[in-house]
Amino acid sequence: MKRFIYFAIAGGIAAAANFGSRILLGNVFNYSTSIVIAYVIGMITAFLLNRAFVFPEGNEGIHKQAGWFIAVNMLAVLQTLGISLLLARVVFPSVGLDFHPETLAHAIGVIVPIFTSYLGHKTYTFRTR
């Protein structure tokens, strides 16, 4: 449980980097592109924090860890993008929600993969032998 809490804290910091950069990137790129680039920024932040503080005993090499980290997060980015677009383009307009719908949809989209990502990283990315 302690490790999951550390994972959640590291994820929260990475999510803040993701979320904040998506807002800034939105001034330059379209919504979908901003989400993907911001996700990469968050992913790098998450990898470094998880490797240092959540799973420091992982004894796979950094290249193998990075490969698994990317694979697990590619599934998570699909979750994030799908949920964000579904909420912003379908659900929120259908219920008349017009208060920052893209920002709210993205926030929810970033939160959803926390459980699947934790299991993937614990099992594959930072495993011990």
N, C-alpha and C positions, 0 to 999 in steps of 0.2 A: 504494500500500500504506500509506503514511504517513497519508493521508486516512482510509482505512478504520480504522486504529488509533485515530485521533482520534474517528472516528464511534463506535467500540466503547467508548471511554472515556466519551464524552458519553452514549452509550446506557446504560452501566453506572451512571452517576450518576442518570440518569432512571429506570432500572429500580429502583434503590434507593429513589428517591422513590415510585415506583409500588408496589413491594413493601411498603415500610414503611407507607405510607398505607392499603394494602389490609388490613393486619393491624389497624390502628387503626379503620378504617371498619367492620371486621367486628364491632366492639362495638355498632354502631348499625344497620347494614344487613345484609341477607342476603348470602350469598356472591357471587352473580351481580352484584348491584347494587354491592357493594364493589369487585369487579374492574373494572367499567366506570368508576366514579368515580375509582378509583386510576389507571386508564389515562389519564384526562384530566389528572390531576395530573402524571403522568409525561410526557405528551405536551407540555404547556406547558414543562416543564423541558427536554425534548429540543429543542424548537423554539428556545428561547433559546440553549442551548449550541451547537447546530449552526449557527445563524445567525452567532453571534459567533466560534466557534473552528474549525469544520470546513469550512464553505463561506462564508467572509467575502466572497469575490469575486462571489458571486451578485448579479446586477444587476437582478433582477426586483423590483418593489415589495413591501413587506412584506405588503400585503393579498393579492397574488397568491401569494406564498410561503406565507402562512398557509393559503390555500385549498388549494393542492396538498399542504401538510403534513397538513392534516386528511384529505384524500382518501386519501393513501397510508396514513395511520394508521388510517383506518376499516377498510381491508382487514386491517391488522395486528391491530386489536382483535378482529376476527372470528376470526383465527387464534388469538390468545391465549385468547379465551373458549372457543372450540371445543376446543382442546387441553386447557385447564384442566378443563373439564367432563368431557370424555372420560376423562381420566386419573383425576380424583377420583371420578367416579360409576360408571365402568365398569371400567377397567383395574385400578386399585389394589384395589378390592374383590374382583375376580376372582382376584387373586394373593395376597390376604390381607394386603396392606400397610395397616397401620392406624396408622403413626407419622406424625402430622400430614399426612394425605393431601391436604387442600386446600392447605396451604402449599407442599408439594412440587410438586403439580400446577400451582399458579400460578407458581412459580419456573420450571418448565420451559416453561410457556405464554408467559412473558415473554421468554425467550431465543430461542425459535424464529423470530420474525419479523425478526431482525437482518439477515439477508442480503437478503430481499425489500424491507425498508424502506430499506436503504442504496441499492439500485439505484433504487428509486422516487424517493428524495430527490435523488440525484445526477442522475437523468435529468429530473425534472420540477420538484421544489420549488426547488432552489438552482442551477438551470442558469445558465450564462452565455451571452450572445448570441454 
